[in-house]
C-alpha cells in the first residue's frame, strides 16, 4: 500500500510539473475544449531541454490544446512526447528505436518500455518520477498486453504498443489519468 501511495503522490507531483494546475473557471469536458483557460490543468510545459545531459537535440511546440516535444538523445533514441488533457492528463511517448526489433515477444516489449522510462529517470533528478512509471510497468508486466490499456494504479492507465519496421521501430507508451 505504501508503494501505491508513493506512486500516486509522485504521479500527481509530475502532473503538476507537466501541466500546472489551476482552479478558476468552469471545468471543461475532456476532449471538448479549445484552450486550457477553464481546465483543471494549464498548458503543458517541456519536460526535457538542452540543459539536461544526454540530449543531443530538443524542440518544444505548444498548440492550443496539446504540446509536442521532440528529443534526440546521445544514445540515438528519439522521443516524441505529446501532452494533452483538460481535466485528465494524457501523455503519449513515441520512442523511435533504430535496428531490427522483429520477433520480440510481448513481454520483451513491455521490458523495453520499462527500461526506456528508467533511462528517462536517469537524465536528471527532476525526471525521477519516470522511475516510478518504470517500476509500475515492471510490477504489472505479466498483466499488461500490447495494445490494451491497463490500470497500473487506481486512476492511471498505461497502454503499450509498437510499430515494427525492418530498420526502425516505434514503441508507443500512453499514460492516462482516468
N, C-alpha and C positions, 0 to 999 in steps of 0.2 A: 504494500500500500504506500510505503514511503517513496518508492520509485515513481509510482503513478503521480503522487502529489508533486514531486520534484519536476517530473516531466511536464505536467500541466502548467506549473508555475513558469518553468523555463520556456515552454511554447508561448505562453501569453506574454512573457517578457520579450521574446523575439518578435512577436506580432507588434508590440509597442514600438520596437526599433524600426520595424519594416513599414508599418502603416500607422503612424502616430494617432492615438485615439483622440476623439473629440466627442463632446456630449451635447452640443446645442443643436437645435432644429429638429424637425420631424424626420424620423427614420425612413430610409428608402427601402423598398423591397429589393431583394437580391436579383440581379440581372435586369433591373428596370431603373437604372439611374444613368444620368448623363454627366455627372460630376460627383465629386466626393463631398460637396457642400453640406448636405444633410445626412451624411453617413456616420456610422459609428467610427469608421477608420478614415483618416485623411489619405491623401495621395501617397502611394508607395515611394520609398526612398531607395537609393542604391545601397546594396549590401556590400559590394566589393568596390575596389578602386585602385588606382595606380600606387597608392601609398602602401598597399599590402605586399608582402613578399610573394614570390611565385606567380605574380601576374605580369604577363607579357603585354597584353592589350586589353583595354576596357572601354566600353561605351554604354551610356545610360540614356534612355529616351522615355520621357514622360508623356503619356497621352491623357485624354480626359478621364477615362475610366480604368486605365491599366498602365503599367510600365513594362518596358523590355530592357533587360540588362544583358549585354553580351561580354563575355570574358574569355580570354585565351590564357591558359596557364603555361608556365615554363615547361611543364611535363608533356605538353602537346594536347592535353584535354581542352576542349572548348565547351562552354556552357552558355545557353540562352535561358535566362530566367524571366518568366512573365509573372507579374504580381497583379492581382486584382481582388475585388471584393469590397462591397459597400459595408455590410454588417457582418459578413463572414469572410474571413481572409482565405485566399487561394493563391498558391504558388506552384507554378509549373516549371520544373527543371528539365531542360533538354541537354543532356550530356552528349557531345559528339566525340566518338572514340574512333581512332584510326586503327585499322587492322581487320583481320578476318575473325569474326566472332560467331560464325555459323556453327551449329552443332552444340551450343551451350544449353544446358538444362535450365529449367525454370528456377531451380534453387541456386544455380550458379549466377543467374541474372540478379536474383534478389541479394546475393552476397556482393556482387559488383555494386549494386545501388548502395548498400550499407557502407561499403568501402569508399565510395565517392563522397558520401556525407561525412565520413570520418576524415577524409582528405580535406574537405572544406573547413572542418572544425580546426584543422592544424594550421591554417593560414594566418589566423590572428585570434587573439583571446576574445575579441568581440563576436566571433563566429562560433564560439564553443557550443551554442545550442544545437548546432548540426551534429555534435557528438550524441546528444540525446535522441535525435532522429535516427542516427545510425544504430544505436542500441535498441530503439523501439522496433526497427525493421528486423534486426537480428533476433530479437526476442519472439517475434511473430513469424519468423521465416517459414516455418512449416505450415502456417495457415494462410500465408499470402500467395495469391495466384496471379500470374501475369494477366494484365488487362482487367482485373477485378478490384474495385476499391475494397479496402479492409480497414475496419476501425481498429487502430493500434492503441488507442487510448480513448476513454469516453469523450466524445465530442470532436475527434480528429480522425480523418481518413488518410490513408496512403494508397495510391494506385501506382503500379509499376508496369511499364510496357516497353517495347523495343521495336525498332525498325532495323533489321539486319541487312546490310549490303555486303558486297564482296570485299570492299576496301574501307568502308566507313559504316559505323553503326551508331544509331541514335538511341540512347536509353532515356526514357521519359519517366520522371517521378513527379507525381502531383500530390501536394499536401493541401488538404482542405479542412477548414473548420466547419462542422455541421451543427 
